[in-house]
């Protein structure tokens, strides 16, 4: 896999460079083969070399049954420790360090294995456990060498080489053990650092995808609110105008044709607005139809449309105009929903008063009618209109109150806070 290709990490596609070096990649892909090679190098090869020397020079390398059993036991224990060094690095280092200080032939399994085990301890364990393991191995080396020196000086045992004291090799061995330990710590820290970077990159990619999903959900909710406002408003107006046209036609009134023309005009306007709204769902290579969203300047047109249905609408603005286009859209949709509900549920209303007040960074929208809600022939709703109004207000840290008034009418009041630039 090249650096331009993605690396699968935690189920995510991350563009990561491949590990440097062919040997490093091969080692990471074949850990058990590496274990076999290490066991052969540190345990089997020295044992075979000892057998060859014992056969070639038996007087210098005597090999009896006791020595063979001790060497085989040491090699077996050391081999197991090397195999489990990744899962149990501290135990493997202590076992190999203890074998290394035993007298021959019981130390054959630990001479080279202790270096591999200390390196693995630094790579696969924490720095704290690594230094604990090194301290234990160094302490065992010094203590056992000190005891062997004391026994030699007391005459309890005879040294293999009378010119070399066991204690003379203890401190040098402990210092030499620092080399694989420091190498393992360096490699392990770098691996842990890289793993942390990759994990952080995976978390960031996951958060990016989650933010994208949330953005999609928010956009869908926005489209649903807009669609509800458009469809609910348009159908209510069209049904009301159609009922009026039918009544005019039955009585031979002159306004039946005009009412039907208003129905057609409302339908065409709603279809055009729906096409523009659904344009965002087109394929990326298809251009969406763009048009300004309704705002403060369209409120009078909205009020006039409701007046044409027979609902007297009084529109009052208090304070300076709203500059934020998004807030203008929210106010427009709230007014549209309030008038639609008044037309649908209170067809006997003598007036519908719309008041928009802007002061101290607070925009208050009130839609009030004087007639009690009663059954209408308009299409029944599902109560999602007020929910949409509350969601719009929540986007501007506001709240909505809706309910009957003391005179038997109905009041919808929404307060929205302007975003401070």
C-alpha positions in Angstrom: 0.0 0.0 0.0 1.5 3.3 -1.1 1.4 6.5 0.9 -1.4 7.8 -1.4 -3.6 4.9 -0.5 -5.8 5.0 2.6 -5.1 2.9 5.7 -8.1 1.4 7.5 -8.0 2.4 11.1 -11.0 1.9 13.4 -13.3 1.5 10.4 -12.2 4.8 8.9 -10.1 5.7 5.9 -7.0 7.6 7.0 -4.3 8.5 4.5 -1.3 7.3 6.4 2.2 6.5 5.1 3.2 2.9 5.1 5.8 1.8 7.7 9.3 2.5 6.5 11.4 -0.4 5.4 10.6 -3.9 4.0 12.0 -5.7 7.0 9.9 -3.7 9.5 6.7 -4.4 7.5 7.6 -8.1 7.2 8.3 -8.3 11.0 4.9 -6.7 11.8 3.0 -9.1 9.5 4.7 -12.3 10.7 5.2 -12.2 14.5 5.2 -16.0 15.0 7.9 -16.5 12.4 10.0 -13.9 14.2 9.5 -15.7 17.5 10.8 -19.0 15.9 13.8 -17.2 14.5 14.6 -15.6 17.8 14.2 -18.8 19.8 16.5 -20.6 17.2 19.1 -17.8 17.5 19.1 -17.4 21.2 18.4 -21.0 22.3 18.7 -23.7 19.7 21.8 -22.4 17.9 23.9 -22.1 21.1 22.8 -25.6 22.2 23.8 -27.1 18.8 27.1 -25.3 19.0 27.7 -26.7 22.5 27.0 -30.2 21.2 29.4 -29.8 18.4 32.1 -28.6 20.7 31.4 -31.4 23.2 31.8 -33.9 20.4 34.9 -32.2 19.0 36.7 -31.3 22.2 35.3 -33.5 25.0 38.0 -32.7 27.4 37.3 -28.9 27.3 33.5 -29.3 27.0 32.5 -32.3 29.0 28.8 -33.2 28.6 27.1 -35.8 30.9 23.5 -36.7 31.5 23.1 -34.1 34.4 24.6 -31.3 32.3 22.4 -32.2 29.3 19.2 -32.3 31.5 20.1 -28.9 33.0 20.8 -27.3 29.7 17.6 -28.7 28.1 15.5 -27.4 31.1 17.1 -23.9 30.9 16.6 -23.8 27.1 13.0 -24.9 27.4 12.2 -22.2 30.0 14.0 -19.5 28.1 12.2 -20.4 24.9 8.8 -20.2 26.5 9.7 -16.8 28.0 10.8 -15.5 24.6 7.5 -16.7 23.0 5.3 -14.9 25.6 7.5 -11.8 25.8 4.9 -9.6 24.0 2.0 -10.6 26.2 4.0 -10.9 29.5 7.1 -8.8 29.0 7.9 -8.2 32.7 7.6 -11.9 33.6 9.7 -12.9 30.5 12.5 -10.4 31.5 12.6 -11.6 35.1 12.7 -15.3 34.1 15.5 -14.7 31.5 17.5 -12.5 33.9 17.3 -15.2 36.6 18.4 -17.9 34.2 21.4 -15.8 33.1 22.9 -15.7 36.6 22.6 -19.4 37.3 25.7 -21.6 37.0 26.2 -23.7 33.9 24.5 -25.6 32.4 21.3 -24.0 33.9 22.2 -20.6 32.5 22.4 -21.6 28.8 18.8 -20.5 28.2 19.3 -17.0 29.6 22.6 -15.6 28.3 21.2 -14.1 25.0 17.5 -14.3 25.9 17.9 -11.7 28.6 18.9 -9.1 26.1 15.9 -9.9 23.9 13.5 -9.9 26.9 14.7 -6.5 28.2 14.3 -5.0 24.7 10.8 -6.5 24.4 10.0 -5.1 27.9 10.7 -1.6 26.7 8.7 -2.0 23.5 5.6 -3.7 24.8 5.3 -2.3 28.3 5.1 1.1 30.0 8.3 3.0 30.9 7.5 2.5 34.6 7.2 -1.3 34.3 10.3 -1.3 32.1 12.5 0.3 34.7 11.0 -2.0 37.4 11.9 -5.0 35.3 15.4 -3.7 34.6 15.9 -3.0 38.3 14.8 -6.5 39.3 17.1 -8.1 36.7 20.1 -5.9 37.7 19.4 -6.6 41.4 19.2 -10.3 40.9 22.5 -10.2 38.9 24.3 -8.3 41.7 22.8 -10.3 44.6 23.5 -13.7 43.0 27.0 -12.6 42.0 27.6 -11.3 45.6 26.4 -14.6 47.1 28.6 -16.6 44.7 31.6 -14.4 45.6 31.0 -14.9 49.3 30.7 -18.7 48.9 33.9 -18.7 46.9 35.8 -16.7 49.4 34.5 -18.9 52.3 35.7 -22.0 50.4 32.2 -23.5 50.2 32.4 -23.7 46.4 35.3 -23.8 43.9 35.2 -21.2 41.2 35.3 -22.3 37.5 38.0 -19.7 36.8 40.0 -18.7 40.0 41.2 -15.5 38.3 37.7 -14.0 37.8 35.4 -13.2 40.8 31.7 -13.5 40.2 31.2 -10.1 41.7 33.6 -8.6 39.2 31.1 -9.3 36.4 27.9 -8.2 38.2 28.1 -4.5 37.8 29.4 -4.6 34.1 26.5 -7.0 33.3 24.0 -4.7 34.9 25.4 -1.8 32.9 25.3 -3.8 29.7 21.7 -4.6 30.3 20.9 -0.9 30.0 21.6 -1.1 26.3 18.6 -3.3 25.3 16.5 -1.6 27.9 17.1 1.9 26.5 16.7 0.7 22.9 13.4 -0.9 23.8 12.2 2.2 25.5 13.1 4.4 22.6 11.3 2.1 20.1 8.3 1.6 22.4 7.8 5.3 23.1 7.9 6.0 19.4 5.4 3.3 18.6 3.1 4.5 21.4 3.4 8.0 20.1 2.5 7.0 16.6 -0.4 4.9 17.9 -1.7 7.9 19.8 -1.4 10.1 16.7 -3.3 7.5 14.6 -6.0 7.1 17.4 -6.4 10.9 17.5 -6.7 11.1 13.7 -9.3 8.3 13.8 -11.2 10.2 16.5 -11.1 13.4 14.5 -12.3 11.6 11.4 -15.1 10.0 13.4 -16.1 13.4 14.8 -16.0 14.8 11.2 -18.3 12.1 10.0 -20.6 12.6 13.0 -20.7 16.4 12.4 -21.6 15.7 8.7 -24.4 13.3 9.8 -25.7 15.9 12.3 -25.6 18.6 9.5 -27.6 16.3 7.2 -30.1 15.7 10.0 -30.4 19.4 10.7 -30.8 20.1 7.0 -33.5 17.5 6.7 -35.3 19.0 9.7 -35.1 22.4 8.1 -36.4 21.2 4.8 -39.3 19.4 6.7 -40.2 22.6 8.5 -40.1 24.6 5.3 -42.1 22.0 3.4 -44.7 22.0 6.2 -45.0 25.8 6.2 -45.3 25.9 2.4 -47.8 23.1 2.0 -49.9 23.9 5.1 -50.2 27.6 4.2 -50.8 27.0 0.5 -53.4 24.3 1.0 -55.2 26.2 3.6 -55.4 29.3 1.4 -56.4 27.3 -1.6 -59.2 25.4 0.2 -60.6 28.6 1.7 -60.5 30.3 -1.7 -62.1 27.3 -3.3 -64.9 27.2 -0.8 -65.5 30.9 -1.4 -65.5 30.4 -5.2 -68.0 27.5 -4.8 -70.3 29.7 -2.7 -70.0 32.5 -5.3 -70.7 30.2 -8.1 -73.9 28.8 -6.4 -75.3 32.3 -5.9 -74.1 33.6 -9.2 -71.7 36.1 -7.6 -69.2 37.9 -9.9 -66.1 37.0 -7.8 -66.1 33.2 -8.4 -63.7 33.4 -11.4 -61.4 35.8 -9.6 -61.2 33.4 -6.6 -60.3 30.5 -8.8 -57.6 32.6 -10.4 -56.2 33.3 -6.9 -56.3 29.5 -6.3 -54.3 28.8 -9.4 -51.8 31.6 -8.6 -51.3 30.3 -5.1 -50.7 26.8 -6.4 -48.2 28.0 -9.0 -46.3 30.1 -6.4 -46.2 27.1 -3.9 -45.0 24.7 -6.6 -42.2 27.2 -7.6 -41.2 27.6 -3.9 -41.1 23.8 -3.4 -39.0 23.3 -6.4 -36.5 25.8 -5.1 -36.5 24.2 -1.7 -36.0 20.7 -3.0 -33.2 21.9 -5.3 -30.8 21.3 -2.5 -31.5 17.6 -2.8 -30.3 17.4 -6.4 -27.2 15.6 -7.5 -24.0 17.6 -7.0 -23.5 18.0 -10.7 -27.0 19.5 -11.2 -27.5 23.2 -10.5 -30.3 24.0 -8.1 -32.8 26.7 -8.8 -31.8 29.6 -6.5 -34.1 32.4 -5.3 -34.2 34.7 -2.2 -36.0 33.3 0.8 -39.0 35.3 1.9 -38.2 37.9 4.5 -39.4 41.2 6.1 -40.3 42.8 2.8 -42.7 39.9 2.0 -44.8 40.2 5.1 -47.2 42.7 3.5 -47.7 40.4 0.5 -48.4 37.5 2.9 -50.9 39.6 4.8 -52.6 40.6 1.6 -52.9 37.0 0.5 -54.8 36.2 3.7 -57.0 39.2 3.3 -58.0 37.9 -0.1 -59.3 34.8 1.6 -61.6 36.9 3.8 -59.4 37.0 6.9 -58.9 40.7 7.9 -55.2 41.0 8.8 -53.6 44.0 10.6 -49.8 44.1 10.3 -47.9 46.3 12.8 -44.2 46.8 13.0 -42.5 48.4 16.1 -38.8 49.2 16.2 -36.1 49.1 13.6 -36.2 46.6 10.7 -34.5 43.3 11.1 -31.2 43.1 9.2 -30.4 39.4 9.6 -31.9 37.5 6.6 -32.1 34.2 8.5 -34.0 35.8 11.3 -36.3 37.5 8.8 -37.1 34.1 7.4 -37.9 32.7 10.8 -40.2 35.7 11.6 -41.9 35.3 8.2 -42.5 31.5 8.8 -43.9 32.1 12.3 -46.3 34.8 11.0 -47.3 32.5 8.2 -48.0 29.6 10.6 -50.0 31.8 13.0 -52.2 33.2 10.2 -52.6 29.7 8.6 -53.8 28.4 12.0 -56.2 31.3 12.4 -57.6 30.7 8.9 -57.9 27.0 9.4 -59.3 26.8 13.0 -61.0 30.2 13.5 -62.7 31.0 10.2 -65.2 33.3 12.0 -62.5 35.7 13.2 -63.3 39.3 12.7 -59.6 40.2 12.6 -56.1 38.7 12.9 -53.5 41.1 14.4 -49.9 40.6 13.7 -47.4 42.6 15.7 -43.6 42.4 15.2 -41.6 44.3 17.9 -37.8 44.6 17.9 -36.1 46.2 20.9 -33.0 45.5 22.9 -31.9 42.6 20.7 -35.2 40.8 21.2 -37.7 40.2 18.4 -41.3 39.5 19.6 -43.8 38.1 17.1 -47.5 38.0 18.1 -50.4 36.7 16.0 -53.8 37.2 17.7 -57.3 36.6 16.5 -60.6 37.3 18.3 -62.7 34.2 17.4 -62.6 31.0 19.4 -61.3 28.0 17.6 -64.0 25.8 16.0 -64.3 23.0 13.5 -63.3 24.0 9.9 -63.5 22.3 6.6 -59.8 22.9 6.0 -57.5 19.9 6.0 -56.7 18.7 9.5 -53.2 19.1 10.8 -51.0 16.9 13.0 -49.8 19.6 15.4 -46.4 19.9 13.7 -46.9 23.6 12.9 -46.4 24.8 16.5 -43.5 22.3 16.8 -41.8 23.9 13.9 -42.4 27.4 15.4 -40.8 26.2 18.6 -37.8 24.8 16.7 -37.3 28.0 14.8 -37.4 30.0 18.1 -35.0 27.6 19.7 -32.5 28.4 17.0 -32.4 31.9 18.3 -32.5 31.0 22.0 -36.1 32.0 22.2 -39.4 30.5 23.4 -43.0 30.2 22.2 -46.3 30.6 24.0 -49.6 29.6 22.4 -53.0 29.4 23.9 -56.5 31.0 24.3 -56.9 34.6 25.4 -59.3 36.0 28.0 -61.7 37.3 25.3 -62.0 33.9 23.7 -59.5 34.3 21.0 -56.1 32.8 20.4 -52.6 34.2 20.8 -49.3 32.9 19.4 -46.3 34.7 20.9 -42.7 34.0 20.0 -39.6 35.7 21.3 -36.3 35.4 19.5 -32.9 36.7 20.4 -30.8 38.3 17.7 -27.3 36.9 17.3 -24.7 39.4 18.5 -22.1 40.0 15.8 
